Amino acid sequence: MAEHENPTSDQPRDGRRAEPVFVQVVARPSIGVEVTTGTAWVGVDRQVGHGSADALFALMPHQYAQAMADPEALWPFMQECWRGDHEDLLLHAPAGGSFRPRRWHPLPFHLLGRRWEGELWWYVAALGLPESAAAVAVARSLTDAVRVTMADGRMVSATVALTGAGAHPRPEALIGGLGLGSDRSEARRILGEPVGPDLYAAGSARVRLEFGPAGLAGLHLTSAPAAPVPTGPLGETLALLGEPEAGPRHRAAESVLGGRRERWMSSSASSRRLLVHERGACLHIGDGRILGLELPAADLADVTGWSQNHDEVRALLGDPVDSYDGDDLHLLPGGEVLVRSAPDDLPGPRIDLVARRRGTSIASRFFRWRSGEVTAFLDVLGRGSDDPLVDHVRGIAGVTVRERGGVVVAVDLDGAGGALPALLDGMPAEPRRSDIRFGAPRQYGRRDDLWDFEQGWIHARSGRHGRIESVTVCLPDELPSRLHVRPWRFGRDSMDAWRVLSS
């Protein structure tokens, strides 16, 4: 979803039923709200399986409230849905190539584990983000009963009344296990020890509970205080959040992280990248910027001044804004840092650090499909000639960057110039067609292979003996015309027959 898209604004005005919008509140089992009607739902495996929860069934209000306090309580009902006992409650059935509804908003990403479930996490995720951010729009779409306050164009607080006019329609779903009339002992049991009078930590936020004579009557949510970015190697590294990849700050930080070692993609359909530096630090890249950091202390132990334990991090960042299951969460301007305890059986430093830019998600386990400079060649397509990553690509021997109107349209690799091994890590000096490990090409001929990716196309040209002569990574309009190729057809074409073309 684009950051500036309002995910709930395009409702029809001609009397037709609005297209359903499904917002996930709990991941396992998958539970949420269809916001155009306020109907709660639970996901059940049907078409895909393996935890896909792709068929969505309506829940009664009491089921939803119970599920927030104990999600496992829904399993008997889910089994009945799986057997086909509640087809009258089906809100979405998977069909075609996608098992998700068209308008689907997954649970917002949080670095720190959650000790409770509830809709309030959507408001926690939206705090500090601009009004145009998708998370703010989704949070607002859950109900009009939550009063959201903006300042300087960003969301700064959320206030909820549980009684009276304008009361929240699902009070037990805000914080699972708490609801209208709950007392302070119940609040401590669910939220942990308070950090102030009726004030509790909730990840990167603070939630103040309001009690009346009959118990809990409302709550107020604000951001936790952020610590300044520290000096030294840790601060220099954390300051990379939001910076352009290969920009001045990133290049300067190589004195701490070491040089670039690997750059991974997770699939041909994803633009997210994982950049691994020589000392083991991993940078999550999206839209040309550094969105997240994985900083293993064991690999960075030789860096002078690098924090080796929780206490040393606290000396730089102050006390954590929240802690859970041995992990500490620290809040920085525009970013979050998770200090995670290392396994007890590992020698040396006891912590790993994970950081992310606020309002973005990073993969907890990035799937490392293919690595090499091909990921950079694809990413520079459509970028301006002054982009830092374009400068990096220009510096690779044997590579030519083609531009039109100041925009990169193609990257050419000349086999005679020795650039081909840079395409993919592990490629031989004189690669053949079968050494380009992207699976079956979308189109192929006697000497040409074409693979399509989200950002553009890869065209490999082979010589008479199957050796690659050149590779071009380009936008679709830059592909040569009148190539003698045909579409790959599964059932007719086979990888074994294609590999023979390399011999």
C-alpha positions as CSV (number, residue, x, y, z in Angstrom):
1,M,0.0,0.0,0.0
2,A,1.4,3.4,-0.9
3,E,2.1,5.6,2.1
4,H,-0.2,8.4,0.9
5,E,-3.1,6.3,-0.1
6,N,-6.2,6.4,2.1
7,P,-7.2,2.7,2.3
8,T,-10.8,3.3,3.3
9,S,-11.8,6.5,1.3
10,D,-13.1,5.2,-2.0
11,Q,-16.6,4.3,-0.9
12,P,-19.4,4.3,-3.5
13,R,-21.9,7.1,-3.4
14,D,-24.6,5.7,-5.6
15,G,-26.3,3.6,-3.0
16,R,-24.5,0.4,-3.7
17,R,-23.0,-1.7,-0.9
18,A,-19.5,-0.5,0.0
19,E,-16.7,-2.9,-0.9
20,P,-15.7,-4.8,2.3
21,V,-12.5,-3.6,4.1
22,F,-10.9,-6.3,6.3
23,V,-8.6,-5.1,9.1
24,Q,-6.6,-7.8,11.0
25,V,-6.3,-7.3,14.8
26,V,-4.8,-10.7,15.9
27,A,-2.4,-12.8,13.8
28,R,-2.9,-16.3,15.2
29,P,-5.6,-17.2,14.8
30,S,-6.4,-14.5,12.3
31,I,-9.1,-12.2,13.8
32,G,-10.2,-8.8,12.9
33,V,-13.0,-6.4,11.9
34,E,-14.7,-5.6,8.6
35,V,-14.9,-1.9,9.0
36,T,-17.7,-0.9,6.7
37,T,-20.2,-2.8,8.8
38,G,-18.3,-3.2,12.1
39,T,-18.5,-7.0,11.8
40,A,-15.9,-9.1,13.6
41,W,-14.4,-12.1,11.7
42,V,-12.1,-15.0,12.1
43,G,-10.0,-16.6,9.3
44,V,-10.2,-20.4,8.6
45,D,-7.9,-22.3,6.2
46,R,-9.8,-23.3,3.0
47,Q,-8.1,-22.9,-0.4
48,V,-4.4,-22.5,0.5
49,G,-4.0,-24.1,3.9
50,H,-0.9,-24.1,6.1
51,G,-2.2,-21.3,8.3
52,S,-3.5,-19.1,5.4
53,A,-6.8,-18.3,7.2
54,D,-8.2,-17.4,3.8
55,A,-11.9,-17.9,4.4
56,L,-13.3,-15.2,6.7
57,F,-16.4,-16.0,8.9
58,A,-18.4,-13.5,10.9
59,L,-18.2,-13.6,14.7
60,M,-20.8,-12.6,17.3
61,P,-19.8,-9.7,19.6
62,H,-19.3,-12.0,22.6
63,Q,-17.1,-14.3,20.5
64,Y,-14.9,-11.4,19.4
65,A,-14.6,-10.1,23.0
66,Q,-13.7,-13.5,24.2
67,A,-11.1,-14.0,21.4
68,M,-9.3,-10.8,22.4
69,A,-8.7,-12.2,25.9
70,D,-8.1,-15.7,24.8
71,P,-7.7,-16.2,21.0
72,E,-7.4,-20.0,21.4
73,A,-11.0,-20.1,22.6
74,L,-12.1,-19.8,19.0
75,W,-10.6,-23.1,17.8
76,P,-13.8,-25.2,18.3
77,F,-15.8,-22.6,16.3
78,M,-13.1,-22.5,13.6
79,Q,-13.3,-26.3,13.2
80,E,-17.0,-26.1,12.7
81,C,-16.5,-23.4,10.0
82,W,-13.8,-25.6,8.3
83,R,-16.4,-28.5,8.2
84,G,-18.9,-26.3,6.5
85,D,-21.3,-25.8,9.4
86,H,-21.5,-22.0,9.2
87,E,-21.6,-21.1,5.5
88,D,-24.2,-18.5,6.3
89,L,-21.5,-16.6,8.2
90,L,-19.0,-16.5,5.4
91,L,-17.8,-13.0,4.6
92,H,-15.0,-13.8,2.2
93,A,-14.2,-16.9,0.2
94,P,-10.9,-17.3,-1.5
95,A,-11.0,-17.6,-5.3
96,G,-8.7,-17.1,-8.3
97,G,-5.0,-16.2,-7.9
98,S,-5.4,-14.4,-4.6
99,F,-6.6,-15.8,-1.3
100,R,-6.8,-12.4,0.4
101,P,-9.6,-9.9,0.0
102,R,-8.7,-7.0,-2.3
103,R,-8.9,-4.5,0.6
104,W,-7.0,-6.3,3.3
105,H,-4.8,-4.7,6.0
106,P,-2.6,-7.1,8.0
107,L,-1.7,-6.6,11.6
108,P,0.7,-3.7,12.0
109,F,4.3,-4.6,12.6
110,H,5.8,-4.2,16.1
111,L,9.4,-5.0,17.1
112,L,8.5,-6.0,20.7
113,G,6.4,-9.0,21.5
114,R,2.9,-8.3,22.8
115,R,1.6,-9.3,26.2
116,W,-2.0,-8.7,25.2
117,E,-4.1,-8.5,22.0
118,G,-6.5,-5.8,20.9
119,E,-7.5,-3.0,18.5
120,L,-5.4,-0.5,20.4
121,W,-2.3,-1.8,18.7
122,W,-3.5,-0.1,15.5
123,Y,-3.5,3.3,17.3
124,V,0.0,2.5,18.8
125,A,1.3,1.9,15.2
126,A,-0.2,5.2,14.0
127,L,1.2,7.4,16.7
128,G,3.8,9.9,15.3
129,L,2.9,9.2,11.6
130,P,1.7,11.8,9.2
131,E,-2.0,12.2,8.6
132,S,-1.6,10.7,5.1
133,A,0.0,7.5,6.3
134,A,-2.0,4.3,5.7
135,A,-1.8,3.2,9.4
136,V,-3.5,6.4,10.5
137,A,-6.3,5.9,8.0
138,V,-6.8,2.3,9.0
139,A,-6.8,3.2,12.7
140,R,-9.4,5.8,12.1
141,S,-11.5,3.4,10.0
142,L,-12.0,1.0,12.9
143,T,-14.6,3.3,14.6
144,D,-15.6,6.9,14.9
145,A,-15.7,6.6,18.6
146,V,-11.9,7.0,19.0
147,R,-10.9,10.7,19.0
148,V,-7.7,11.1,17.2
149,T,-5.6,14.3,17.8
150,M,-3.2,15.6,15.1
151,A,-0.4,18.2,15.7
152,D,1.9,19.5,13.0
153,G,0.4,17.1,10.6
154,R,1.1,14.0,12.7
155,M,-1.0,11.8,15.0
156,V,-0.1,12.6,18.6
157,S,-2.9,11.0,20.7
158,A,-6.1,8.9,20.8
159,T,-8.8,9.2,23.4
160,V,-11.5,6.6,23.9
161,A,-14.7,6.7,26.1
162,L,-16.2,3.4,27.1
163,T,-19.4,5.0,28.5
164,G,-22.0,7.6,27.5
165,A,-22.6,9.1,24.1
166,G,-19.9,8.2,21.6
167,A,-18.8,5.2,23.6
168,H,-16.6,2.6,21.8
169,P,-18.8,-0.1,20.2
170,R,-16.4,-2.9,21.1
171,P,-14.9,-1.9,24.5
172,E,-13.6,-5.4,25.3
173,A,-11.7,-5.5,22.0
174,L,-9.4,-2.5,22.7
175,I,-7.3,-4.3,25.2
176,G,-8.0,-8.1,25.4
177,G,-9.1,-9.0,28.9
178,L,-10.1,-5.4,29.9
179,G,-13.4,-3.7,29.3
180,L,-16.0,-1.4,30.8
181,G,-15.9,-1.7,34.6
182,S,-12.5,-3.5,34.9
183,D,-10.6,-2.5,38.0
184,R,-6.9,-1.7,38.6
185,S,-5.9,-5.2,39.7
186,E,-7.2,-6.5,36.3
187,A,-5.3,-3.8,34.6
188,R,-2.0,-4.8,36.3
189,R,-2.7,-8.5,35.4
190,I,-3.1,-7.7,31.7
191,L,-0.8,-4.7,31.2
192,G,1.9,-5.3,33.8
193,E,3.1,-2.9,36.4
194,P,2.2,0.8,35.8
195,V,5.0,3.3,34.9
196,G,3.0,6.1,36.6
197,P,-0.4,6.6,38.2
198,D,-2.8,4.6,36.0
199,L,-0.2,4.9,33.2
200,Y,1.1,1.7,31.4
201,A,3.6,0.9,28.7
202,A,2.3,-0.3,25.4
203,G,5.2,-0.8,23.1
204,S,6.3,2.6,21.9
205,A,3.2,4.2,23.5
206,R,1.8,5.1,26.9
207,V,-1.8,4.3,27.7
208,R,-3.5,6.1,30.6
209,L,-6.5,4.4,32.0
210,E,-9.4,6.5,33.3
211,F,-11.4,4.9,36.2
212,G,-14.8,6.0,37.5
213,P,-16.9,4.8,40.4
214,A,-17.9,1.7,38.4
215,G,-14.4,0.9,37.2
216,L,-12.7,1.5,33.8
217,A,-14.4,4.2,31.9
218,G,-11.9,5.3,29.2
219,L,-8.3,5.6,28.1
220,H,-5.9,8.0,26.5
221,L,-3.0,7.0,24.3
222,T,0.2,9.0,23.6
223,S,3.7,8.3,22.4
224,A,6.4,7.3,24.9
225,P,9.3,9.8,25.3
226,A,12.0,9.4,22.7
227,A,15.7,9.4,23.5
228,P,18.2,11.4,21.4
229,V,20.3,9.5,19.0
230,P,23.6,8.8,20.9
231,T,27.1,9.6,19.7
232,G,29.7,6.9,18.9
233,P,29.5,3.9,16.6
234,L,26.1,2.8,17.8
235,G,24.6,6.3,17.2
236,E,26.3,6.5,13.8
237,T,24.7,3.3,12.8
238,L,21.2,4.0,14.2
239,A,21.3,7.4,12.3
240,L,21.2,5.4,9.1
241,L,17.4,4.8,9.5
242,G,15.6,6.6,6.7
243,E,18.9,7.5,4.9
244,P,19.4,6.6,1.2
245,E,21.3,3.4,0.5
246,A,24.9,4.2,-0.6
247,G,24.4,7.8,0.4
248,P,27.1,9.8,2.3
249,R,26.0,8.6,5.8
250,H,25.8,5.0,4.6
251,R,29.3,5.1,3.1
252,A,30.7,6.7,6.2
253,A,29.2,4.0,8.4
254,E,31.2,1.4,6.5
255,S,34.0,2.2,8.9
256,V,31.8,0.5,11.6
257,L,29.9,-2.1,9.5
258,G,32.6,-3.0,7.0
259,G,32.0,-3.0,3.2
260,R,29.1,-4.4,1.2
261,R,29.2,-8.2,1.1
262,E,25.8,-9.5,-0.2
263,R,22.6,-7.9,-1.4
264,W,19.6,-10.3,-1.3
265,M,16.2,-10.4,-2.9
266,S,13.4,-12.5,-1.5
267,S,11.6,-13.2,-4.9
268,S,11.2,-11.7,-8.4
269,A,7.9,-10.1,-7.2
270,S,9.4,-8.1,-4.3
271,S,11.3,-4.9,-4.2
272,R,12.6,-5.3,-0.6
273,R,16.3,-6.0,-0.2
274,L,18.6,-7.2,2.5
275,L,22.1,-5.7,2.4
276,V,24.7,-7.7,4.4
277,H,27.9,-5.9,5.4
278,E,31.3,-7.6,6.1
279,R,30.9,-7.5,9.9
280,G,27.5,-9.2,9.7
281,A,25.2,-6.2,10.0
282,C,22.1,-6.5,7.9
283,L,20.3,-3.5,6.4
284,H,16.7,-3.8,5.2
285,I,16.2,-1.7,2.1
286,G,12.9,-0.4,0.6
287,D,12.3,2.4,-1.9
288,G,15.9,3.3,-1.9
289,R,16.1,3.9,1.8
290,I,17.3,2.1,4.9
291,L,14.2,0.9,6.7
292,G,15.7,-1.5,9.3
293,L,18.9,-2.7,10.9
294,E,20.0,-6.1,12.3
295,L,23.1,-5.6,14.4
296,P,24.5,-8.8,16.0
297,A,26.8,-7.8,18.9
298,A,28.9,-10.9,18.5
299,D,29.9,-9.9,14.9
300,L,30.5,-6.3,15.9
301,A,32.4,-7.1,19.1
302,D,35.7,-5.8,17.7
303,V,34.2,-2.3,17.0
304,T,35.6,0.0,19.7
305,G,32.8,1.4,21.9
306,W,30.1,-1.0,20.6
307,S,27.5,-1.9,23.3
308,Q,27.8,-5.5,24.5
309,N,24.9,-5.8,26.9
310,H,21.6,-4.3,28.1
311,D,23.3,-2.1,30.6
312,E,25.6,-0.5,28.1
313,V,22.8,0.2,25.7
314,R,20.8,1.8,28.6
315,A,23.8,4.0,29.3
316,L,23.4,5.4,25.8
317,L,19.7,5.3,25.2
318,G,18.3,5.6,28.7
319,D,15.7,3.2,30.2
320,P,13.6,1.3,27.7
321,V,10.1,2.5,27.0
322,D,8.8,-1.1,27.4
323,S,10.2,-4.6,28.1
324,Y,8.8,-8.0,27.4
325,D,10.2,-11.6,27.7
326,G,13.8,-10.3,28.3
327,D,13.7,-7.8,25.4
328,D,14.0,-4.0,25.7
329,L,12.4,-1.5,23.4
330,H,13.9,2.0,23.0
331,L,12.3,4.9,21.2
332,L,14.3,7.3,19.0
333,P,13.1,10.2,17.0
334,G,11.6,8.5,14.0
335,G,12.8,5.0,14.9
336,E,12.7,2.1,17.4
337,V,15.4,-0.1,18.7
338,L,14.9,-3.6,20.1
339,V,17.6,-5.0,22.4
340,R,17.2,-8.8,22.3
341,S,19.0,-11.2,24.6
342,A,21.2,-13.7,22.8
343,P,20.8,-17.5,23.6
344,D,22.4,-18.5,26.8
345,D,24.6,-21.1,25.1
346,L,26.4,-18.6,22.9
347,P,29.7,-17.2,24.1
348,G,30.6,-13.5,24.1
349,P,28.2,-10.6,23.9
350,R,24.7,-11.3,25.2
351,I,22.6,-9.1,23.0
352,D,21.5,-8.4,19.4
353,L,20.0,-5.1,18.2
354,V,17.2,-4.7,15.7
355,A,16.0,-1.3,14.7
356,R,13.4,0.0,12.3
357,R,12.1,3.3,11.0
358,R,8.7,4.2,12.5
359,G,5.8,3.4,10.2
360,T,7.5,0.7,8.3
361,S,7.7,-3.1,8.6
362,I,10.7,-5.3,8.2
363,A,10.9,-9.1,7.8
364,S,11.6,-11.0,11.0
365,R,13.3,-13.6,8.8
366,F,14.2,-12.3,5.3
367,F,14.0,-15.1,2.8
368,R,17.3,-15.1,1.0
369,W,16.4,-16.2,-2.6
370,R,19.2,-14.8,-4.8
371,S,22.0,-12.3,-4.1
372,G,24.2,-10.2,-6.3
373,E,24.5,-6.9,-8.0
374,V,21.4,-7.8,-10.1
375,T,19.4,-6.5,-7.2
376,A,21.0,-3.1,-7.6
377,F,20.7,-3.2,-11.4
378,L,16.9,-3.7,-11.0
379,D,16.5,-1.1,-8.3
380,V,18.2,1.8,-10.2
381,L,15.7,1.4,-13.1
382,G,13.5,4.6,-13.2
383,R,15.7,6.5,-10.7
384,G,17.4,9.8,-11.4
385,S,21.0,9.9,-12.5
386,D,22.0,11.5,-9.2
387,D,20.8,8.7,-7.0
388,P,23.5,7.3,-4.7
389,L,22.8,3.7,-5.8
390,V,23.2,4.7,-9.4
391,D,26.7,6.0,-8.6
392,H,27.5,2.6,-7.0
393,V,26.4,0.8,-10.1
394,R,28.4,3.0,-12.4
395,G,31.5,2.1,-10.4
396,I,31.2,-1.7,-11.2
397,A,33.8,-2.7,-13.9
398,G,32.3,-3.5,-17.3
399,V,28.8,-2.0,-16.5
400,T,27.2,0.8,-18.5
401,V,24.3,2.7,-17.2
402,R,21.9,4.0,-19.9
403,E,19.8,7.1,-19.2
404,R,17.1,9.0,-21.0
405,G,16.0,12.4,-19.8
406,G,18.1,12.0,-16.6
407,V,16.4,8.7,-15.7
408,V,18.0,5.3,-15.7
409,V,16.4,3.1,-18.3
410,A,18.9,0.2,-18.6
411,V,22.1,-1.3,-17.2
412,D,24.3,-3.2,-19.7
413,L,26.8,-5.9,-18.8
414,D,29.4,-6.7,-21.4
415,G,30.8,-10.2,-21.2
416,A,34.1,-9.1,-22.6
417,G,34.4,-6.4,-19.9
418,G,34.3,-9.0,-17.1
419,A,31.0,-7.7,-15.6
420,L,29.0,-10.9,-15.8
421,P,30.1,-12.5,-12.5
422,A,28.8,-9.5,-10.7
423,L,25.2,-10.3,-11.8
424,L,24.8,-13.1,-9.3
425,D,27.0,-14.2,-6.4
426,G,28.7,-17.4,-7.3
427,M,28.5,-17.1,-11.1
428,P,31.6,-18.4,-12.9
429,A,33.9,-16.1,-14.9
430,E,32.4,-17.4,-18.2
431,P,28.8,-18.1,-17.4
432,R,26.4,-20.2,-19.5
433,R,22.6,-19.7,-19.7
434,S,22.0,-22.3,-17.0
435,D,24.2,-20.3,-14.6
436,I,21.6,-17.5,-14.4
437,R,19.5,-19.1,-11.7
438,F,16.2,-17.4,-11.9
439,G,14.2,-20.5,-12.9
440,A,12.3,-20.8,-16.2
441,P,12.5,-17.6,-18.3
442,R,9.3,-15.9,-19.2
443,Q,10.4,-16.0,-22.9
444,Y,13.3,-17.7,-24.6
445,G,14.8,-18.5,-28.0
446,R,17.9,-20.1,-29.4
447,R,20.1,-17.4,-28.1
448,D,17.9,-15.1,-25.9
449,D,16.4,-15.5,-22.5
450,L,14.0,-13.0,-20.8
451,W,13.0,-12.9,-17.2
452,D,10.5,-10.3,-15.8
453,F,10.8,-8.8,-12.4
454,E,8.7,-6.2,-10.6
455,Q,11.1,-3.4,-11.6
456,G,11.9,-4.5,-15.1
457,W,13.3,-7.2,-17.4
458,I,16.6,-9.1,-17.6
459,H,17.7,-10.1,-21.1
460,A,20.6,-12.5,-21.5
461,R,22.2,-12.9,-25.0
462,S,24.1,-16.1,-25.6
463,G,26.7,-17.0,-28.2
464,R,26.8,-20.0,-30.5
465,H,28.2,-22.3,-27.7
466,G,25.8,-21.3,-25.0
467,R,28.1,-18.9,-23.2
468,I,26.6,-15.6,-22.2
469,E,27.8,-12.7,-24.3
470,S,25.9,-9.8,-22.6
471,V,23.1,-9.1,-20.1
472,T,20.8,-6.1,-20.1
473,V,18.6,-5.2,-17.2
474,C,16.1,-2.7,-18.5
475,L,12.6,-1.1,-18.5
476,P,10.2,-2.9,-20.8
477,D,10.4,-0.2,-23.5
478,E,14.2,-0.8,-23.8
479,L,13.9,-4.5,-24.8
480,P,15.2,-5.1,-28.4
481,S,12.5,-5.4,-31.0
482,R,12.0,-8.5,-33.1
483,L,13.7,-10.9,-30.8
484,H,13.3,-14.5,-31.9
485,V,11.7,-15.7,-28.7
486,R,8.5,-17.5,-27.6
487,P,6.7,-17.6,-24.2
488,W,7.6,-20.3,-21.9
489,R,4.8,-22.8,-21.6
490,F,4.8,-25.3,-18.7
491,G,3.9,-28.7,-20.0
492,R,5.5,-28.0,-23.4
493,D,8.8,-26.6,-22.3
494,S,11.1,-28.1,-19.7
495,M,14.1,-26.9,-17.7
496,D,16.1,-30.0,-18.9
497,A,15.5,-29.1,-22.5
498,W,16.4,-25.4,-21.9
499,R,19.6,-26.4,-20.1
500,V,20.7,-28.3,-23.3
501,L,20.9,-24.9,-25.0
502,S,23.8,-24.1,-22.7
503,S,25.9,-27.1,-23.9
